[in-house]
Amino acid sequence: MSLSASPGLMARTAPLYDRVKSVIPSIEWPAFAEDIDAILALKRERDAVILAHNYQTPEIFHCVADIVGDSLALAREAMKVDAGVIVLAGVHFMAETAKLLNPAKRVLIPDPGAGCSLAASITAADVRLLRQRYPGVPVVTYVNTSATVKAESDICCTSGNAKKIVESLGVPKVIMLPDEYLAQNIAAETGVEIVTWAGHCEVHERFTAQDIRQLRAGHPGLVVLAHPECPPEVVGESDFTGSTAAMIDYVDAKRPARVVLVTECSMSDNVAVQHPEIEFIRPCNLCPHMKQITLPKIRRTLETMQHEVTIDPAVAAPARRAVERMLEI
């Protein structure tokens, strides 16, 4: 990655830098511009689109991505893609989900090692044991899981639609996997009994109620938006709880003068680009897995067409049904 760039390159990428200049210092832009310019050309050559999660850094999110959003939005939009190649700028379970919904397309992930603490917290064997322990109780599985776990489930959910999914089943009790805090927070909103699993997001579990109180003390008038993967006591201290998409909608609609997004750090940078008038307080917890996705890796993947996602057909069919059933509700 070059620290200098030709005048022509700088001119071509100037409109893109204008989008992110509030969050990327000008001295850093030449280091990004070469990869961005190459990626845009490679997308055309390879008939590729880039799907990027809200936790990707601004130079990816705002400069090379074609579709951005939370897990639910990416799942829905993946099915509408006309291009023959999908590059998933996110963690591995997201790339698997895109492949489940687009079995005929090539789905690439820039770094196959980009994992997830939640996805790693449970296995297909664990789900089978839970079914033995709770016979007849439906299994609702967060999309933050492997395809093998989805294949053992009745239906998937995201943080944005978990309550709706749980209540749609019309049963008094469900097993909800694997995020313990998300399940506890949903249980507090519904009359359905929820059996939980002790999986946690390594980013969201680090936030505490004391953190929120200290932020409020140091920033008068602060509006606190928390992700439902946070512990219930953090949710209890917040003004609003919702998925990353719901947080964006809240900021767009309410325009708070001063806000904190209690979630992964890059989320604030990406939303701040659209709202320079709002002061974003940033308690910076980074997801080490999301940060394994970089511009050079995206470029390299498009150049080599490597790191294609494959799923065993015996797993893919039931896993796809669990995801598609979610999307129908």
Secondary structure in CASP SS format (residue, H / E / C, confidence):
PFRMAT SS
TARGET T0000
AUTHOR 0000-0000-0000
METHOD secondary structure of the structure
MODEL  1
M C 1.00
S C 1.00
L C 1.00
S C 1.00
A C 1.00
S C 1.00
P H 1.00
G H 1.00
L H 1.00
M H 1.00
A H 1.00
R H 1.00
T H 1.00
A H 1.00
P H 1.00
L H 1.00
Y H 1.00
D H 1.00
R H 1.00
V H 1.00
K C 1.00
S C 1.00
V C 1.00
I C 1.00
P C 1.00
S H 1.00
I H 1.00
E H 1.00
W H 1.00
P H 1.00
A H 1.00
F H 1.00
A H 1.00
E H 1.00
D H 1.00
I H 1.00
D H 1.00
A H 1.00
I H 1.00
L H 1.00
A H 1.00
L H 1.00
K H 1.00
R H 1.00
E H 1.00
R H 1.00
D C 1.00
A E 1.00
V E 1.00
I E 1.00
L E 1.00
A E 1.00
H E 1.00
N C 1.00
Y C 1.00
Q C 1.00
T C 1.00
P H 1.00
E H 1.00
I H 1.00
F H 1.00
H C 1.00
C C 1.00
V C 1.00
A C 1.00
D C 1.00
I E 1.00
V E 1.00
G E 1.00
D C 1.00
S H 1.00
L H 1.00
A H 1.00
L H 1.00
A H 1.00
R H 1.00
E H 1.00
A H 1.00
M C 1.00
K C 1.00
V C 1.00
D C 1.00
A C 1.00
G C 1.00
V E 1.00
I E 1.00
V E 1.00
L E 1.00
A E 1.00
G C 1.00
V C 1.00
H H 1.00
F H 1.00
M H 1.00
A H 1.00
E H 1.00
T H 1.00
A H 1.00
K H 1.00
L H 1.00
L H 1.00
N C 1.00
P C 1.00
A C 1.00
K C 1.00
R E 1.00
V E 1.00
L E 1.00
I C 1.00
P C 1.00
D C 1.00
P C 1.00
G C 1.00
A C 1.00
G C 1.00
C C 1.00
S C 1.00
L C 1.00
A H 1.00
A H 1.00
S H 1.00
I C 1.00
T C 1.00
A H 1.00
A H 1.00
D H 1.00
V H 1.00
R H 1.00
L H 1.00
L H 1.00
R H 1.00
Q H 1.00
R H 1.00
Y C 1.00
P C 1.00
G C 1.00
V C 1.00
P C 1.00
V E 1.00
V E 1.00
T E 1.00
Y E 1.00
V C 1.00
N C 1.00
T C 1.00
S C 1.00
A H 1.00
T H 1.00
V H 1.00
K H 1.00
A C 1.00
E C 1.00
S C 1.00
D C 1.00
I E 1.00
C E 1.00
C E 1.00
T C 1.00
S C 1.00
G C 1.00
N C 1.00
A H 1.00
K H 1.00
K H 1.00
I H 1.00
V H 1.00
E H 1.00
S H 1.00
L C 1.00
G C 1.00
V C 1.00
P C 1.00
K E 1.00
V E 1.00
I E 1.00
M E 1.00
L E 1.00
P C 1.00
D E 1.00
E H 1.00
Y H 1.00
L H 1.00
A H 1.00
Q H 1.00
N H 1.00
I H 1.00
A H 1.00
A C 1.00
E C 1.00
T C 1.00
G C 1.00
V C 1.00
E E 1.00
I E 1.00
V E 1.00
T C 1.00
W C 1.00
A C 1.00
G E 1.00
H C 1.00
C C 1.00
E C 1.00
V C 1.00
H H 1.00
E H 1.00
R H 1.00
F C 1.00
T C 1.00
A H 1.00
Q H 1.00
D H 1.00
I H 1.00
R H 1.00
Q H 1.00
L H 1.00
R H 1.00
A H 1.00
G H 1.00
H C 1.00
P C 1.00
G C 1.00
L C 1.00
V E 1.00
V E 1.00
L E 1.00
A E 1.00
H C 1.00
P C 1.00
E C 1.00
C C 1.00
P C 1.00
P H 1.00
E H 1.00
V H 1.00
V H 1.00
G H 1.00
E C 1.00
S C 1.00
D C 1.00
F E 1.00
T E 1.00
G C 1.00
S C 1.00
T H 1.00
A H 1.00
A H 1.00
M H 1.00
I H 1.00
D H 1.00
Y H 1.00
V H 1.00
D H 1.00
A H 1.00
K H 1.00
R C 1.00
P C 1.00
A C 1.00
R E 1.00
V E 1.00
V E 1.00
L E 1.00
V E 1.00
T C 1.00
E E 1.00
C H 1.00
S H 1.00
M H 1.00
S H 1.00
D H 1.00
N H 1.00
V H 1.00
A H 1.00
V H 1.00
Q H 1.00
H C 1.00
P C 1.00
E C 1.00
I C 1.00
E E 1.00
F E 1.00
I E 1.00
R C 1.00
P C 1.00
C C 1.00
N E 1.00
L C 1.00
C C 1.00
P C 1.00
H C 1.00
M H 1.00
K H 1.00
Q H 1.00
I C 1.00
T C 1.00
L H 1.00
P H 1.00
K H 1.00
I H 1.00
R H 1.00
R H 1.00
T H 1.00
L H 1.00
E H 1.00
T H 1.00
M C 1.00
Q C 1.00
H C 1.00
E E 1.00
V C 1.00
T C 1.00
I C 1.00
D C 1.00
P H 1.00
A H 1.00
V H 1.00
A H 1.00
A H 1.00
P H 1.00
A H 1.00
R H 1.00
R H 1.00
A H 1.00
V H 1.00
E H 1.00
R H 1.00
M H 1.00
L H 1.00
E H 1.00
I C 1.00
END
